[in-house]
Amino acid sequence: MKNLNSSPSAAPPASPIQVDIFDSQYSIKPTESLTEDDIRELAAYVDRLMHQASQKGTYDKLSVAIMVALNIAAEMHEEKRRYADSIRQLVQTMDEVINGGPDHDPLSAAPKVDPEYSIQG
C-alpha cells in the first residue's frame, strides 16, 4: 500500500529539538507551520512567563503552568476581540462606501479631471 503522506519531493521529517522551559527539558518536533525558530521563540516566551509567575509566590510547577496558560489564553482572547472589532469596522466602512452612507457623495470617489487635459468637443 502506498503512503499518501509522503512524496518524492517531500522533505524528510524534521528531528525533534530540545527546549528548556522552567527548568525542565522538552523534545518538540517542528511541523510545517511551526519551525525550529518558532519553537525556540515560543519556548523562551513560556519560560520567561513561568519564571515571572513563580516570583510572585511559592507555587508548584503545575500551578505556575496553569497561571501562565490562563494569561496566554487571555492575551489570545483580547487579540481575537481586537481583530474582530477591526474587521467589523472595515466591513462597515466598505458597506458605507458601496451602499452610500448618510454623508456619501457618489461623485466624491470619481477621479478629478484636470481641465487642461479634458477632451474638448
N, C-alpha and C positions, 0 to 999 in steps of 0.2 A: 504494500500500500504506500502511496506517495505522501510525503509530508507536505501539507499545504502551507505550513508556516515558514518554509524556507524556500529560497530561490537561489539560482546560481550566482546572482549578483548581490545577494544579501550579505551584509557584514556579519562576521562571526559574533556570537553572543558576547556581550561585554562581561568582563570579570567583575565580581563584587569588589567594592572599595571599602576600606576600613575608615570609620569615623569615630571620634570620641565625643560623647555627649554626657555631660555631668559625671565625669569620671568612670564611664562605662564605655566599652568598645562595641561597635555595631558593624556588621558586614552588610552593605547595601548594594544591590545590583542596579546599575544605570538602566534606563529604559529609553525608548525613542523620544519621549517627551521630558525626560529628566537625565541630564548629562552628569558626568562626574563633577564638573564645576558647580552645577546646580546643587547636587547632593552635598558637596563640601560647604557651600554657602549656607544652605538651609540648616545643616547640622551645626555650624558655627552660630547661627542665629538662635536656634533652640538651646544650645549650650549656654550662650550668653544670658538668655531669658531665665533659664533654670538656675544659674548661679545668682542672678539678681533676685529671683524669688526666694531662694534659700537664705539670703542675707536678711530677709525681713523677719525671720524667726527660725526656730529649730524644727524643721519638718522632715519627715521621711521622704525618700525619693519619689514614692508614688504620689504623695500629696503635692509635692513640688511639680511633678509632671502634670497632674490634673489642673493645678492653678495655671500653669503655662498653657496647657491646651485650651482652657477657658479664655485666657487672654488672647490667644491667636484666633480662636473662634469669634470673639468679639470684634477683633480687627477686621476679619474677613466679612463679618456681618455688616459692619459700618461701611466698608468699601463697596459691598454689594448694594447697599442702600444709596450710596453716593452715585454709583454708576447708573442705577435705575432712575434716580432723580435727573441725572444729566440726559439720559436717553429720553425720558418723558418730556423734558424741556425742549430738546431738539425736535421731537415729533410734533410738539405743539407749535413750535416756530415754523416748521415745514408746512403744517396744516394751515396756519395763518397765511403763509405766502401763497400756497396753492389755492386755497379757498377764498382768500381775501378777508383779512381781519377787518375790524371796525374802522381802522385808520388806513386801510390798504388802498393805495392808488395803483391800479394795474399798469399804468404807463410809467410809474416811477422805476420799474425794473427794466424798461426798454432802453436800449443804448441811445445815448445822446448823439445827435448828428451835428457835425461841425458845418455851419452854413457855407464856409469857404469851399468845402468839398461836396456839397449836395448836388444832386442831379438837377439841372435846370431844364425845364421843358418848354 
